[in-house]
Amino acid sequence: MGKLNGKVAVVTGSGRGIGRAIALAYAAEGAKVVVASRTPATVERVVQEITAAGGTALGVVCDVAQREQVFTMIEQAAKTFDTIDILVNNAQGFGKEGALTHAPVFVPIQDFDEEILEFTYRSGFMSALWAMKAAFPYLSRRGGKIINFGSPQAQINLEGGMAYNMTKEAVRSLSRTAAREWGPLKINVNVINPIMLTDALKEAYETAPTTFDGTIAQVPLRRFGDPVKDCAPVAVFLASSESDFLTGMTMQVDGGFFMRA
């Protein structure tokens, strides 16, 4: 019996990177997984990986920056599998509408493009809020788990990253508020703050290697984490009954990057 046997999990941004790693891990632990991402080809590829390994998956193409698409994604998941037990808000967009980037845009506050700020916030914070509201009727039936994603770089307010920092810290505040409000309903809400070597990070590294070398130098373990080996197991723990008495917490899956009392 897997740790998530019989559960239904929705994972946004699961066409690649951290989301893909979590979707595969959940399926391996027995969950029925809704693979949601913006790109049809990556959604289909992950669904095929899960089904080839004997798991159950539903692919949903969803741009989380669009409110209607987020609510439709949750409706499709519930219609297909009758309920939702686990919601992972991993997706986050960068850049701005029609001009996406692979990583956060770093610009001084006085020069920051407000369109980038709006899109970053909408695709990160608002998308998480929309998904949580849409999934609430199902999660509140018998309890469930919500896992949102913040960032240790936002915790230290990295210079130039106003939009990303603001968005990720807002996600953490939303998560703690939901943990208090929804705790009596047995809905656990926690946050993962990762430093992972994702596909997007690899692409960004090619254009700014010194920036990322500087980040590694601040990680006591002197490496980025691996989404499969280092992040997915934590996400499994937070989705399983093993974390039933844990809520409102931020899990620093960052190699020791952020160590503050």
KAQUI-V164699 format. One line per field, one symbol per residue. ss: DSSP state (H for helix, E for strand, L for the rest). phi: phi as a letter, one per 20 degrees, with the letter a starting at -180 (. if undefined). burial: + if it has 24 or more other ideal C-beta (glycine too) atoms within 12 Angstrom, else -. Layout:
BEGIN
ss->???
phi->???
burial->???
END
This chain:
BEGIN
ss->LLLLLLLEEEEELLLLHHHHHHHHHHHHLLLEEEEEELLHHHHHHHHHHHHHLLLEEEEEELLLLLHHHHHHHHHHHHHHHLLLLEEEELLLLLEELLEELLLLLLLLHHHLLHHHHHHHHHHHHHHHHHHHHHHHHHHHHHLEEEEEEELHHHHLLLLLLHHHHHHHHHHHHHHHHHHHHHHHHLEEEEEEEELELLHHHHHHHHHLHHHHHHHHHLLLLLLLELHHHHHHHHHHHHHLHHHLLLLLLEEEELLLLLLLL
phi->.ffdgnedcdcemefalfffgfgfffffeoeedeedafdgffffffgfffffenecbcecfbeffdgfffffgfffffffdmbcdccdedfbecnbgnbfcebgedbggfdfffffgffgffedfffffgffffeggefffbnacdcdddbffffelggndgffgffffffffgfffffffdgfemdecccdddcceegfffffffebfffffffgfeegelaefdgfeddgffffgfeeffdfdcbmddeeecmngdccf
burial->--++--+++++++++++++++++++++++++++++++++--++--++-++----+++++++++++---+++-++++++--+-++++++++++++++----+-++++-----+---++-++++++++++++++++++-++---++++++++++++++-+--++++++++++++++++-++--++---++++++++++++-++--+-------+--++-++----++-++-++++++++++++-+---+++++++++-++---
END
